[in-house]
Amino acid sequence: MGTMSKRMREDTVKSEEEKAYDLQEAARLLNKSESALRMQIRRGSIQAIKRPFDDTGRYKYYIPESEIDKERKRLNSATNRNDSQSATTAYDAHSVAGNVGSVRSVAPEQVNAYSQRMEQLEDDLRQEREDTRELIRGLQKQLDMMQTMLQTLMKKS
């Protein structure tokens, strides 16, 4: 893999094969949260390149452009499928004029789509909460380390 060019923006890298975006930029391009992308990376539904960020063991994810394109296609396909289901439901409801039976045959699909979306949003929220807790734990460790260093310096004085 190539390194970042000084002239290239920090949110992208160019490997020998293709351009890759950092998590923040990829989230913006896909209109998703960073934690939702992290969760997809963990699940393996989006492939990412993991690169060291600094010498402390932290790292940064970069998502190849091909993965961004695949996710866009998947999202567009899901949106078109939901739009199609909504249009079918509206057509059925209008054409049967009171025949509740045929509306019920379509409505469960739409309810299922909304249920799946709600579950995904709940998963995203849980992941964001966990990411926040992890961040707080990291900050607490740094604070404890700084307090220890300060106490050591005070003893030496």
Residue pairs with C-beta under 8 A, 6 or more apart in sequence:
1 13
1 15
1 16
1 49
1 51
2 13
2 14
2 15
2 16
3 13
4 10
4 13
4 14
5 14
8 14
10 22
11 21
11 22
11 24
11 25
12 19
12 20
12 21
12 22
12 25
12 62
13 19
13 20
13 22
13 49
13 51
13 62
14 20
15 49
15 64
17 64
18 64
18 65
18 66
19 64
19 65
20 49
20 62
20 63
20 64
20 65
21 29
21 62
21 63
21 65
21 68
22 60
22 61
22 62
22 63
23 34
23 37
23 38
23 48
23 60
23 61
23 62
23 63
24 34
26 37
26 63
26 68
27 33
27 34
27 36
27 37
29 68
30 37
30 68
30 71
30 72
30 75
33 124
33 128
35 124
35 127
35 128
35 131
36 120
36 124
36 127
37 46
37 61
37 63
38 61
38 127
38 131
39 123
39 124
39 127
40 46
40 71
41 47
41 48
41 61
41 63
46 63
46 67
46 70
46 71
47 63
47 64
47 67
48 61
48 62
48 63
48 64
48 67
49 61
49 62
49 63
49 64
50 59
50 60
50 61
51 59
51 60
51 61
51 62
52 58
52 59
52 60
53 59
53 60
81 113
82 110
82 113
85 106
85 109
85 110
85 113
86 110
88 106
89 103
89 106
89 107
89 110
92 102
92 103
92 105
92 106
93 103
96 102
96 103
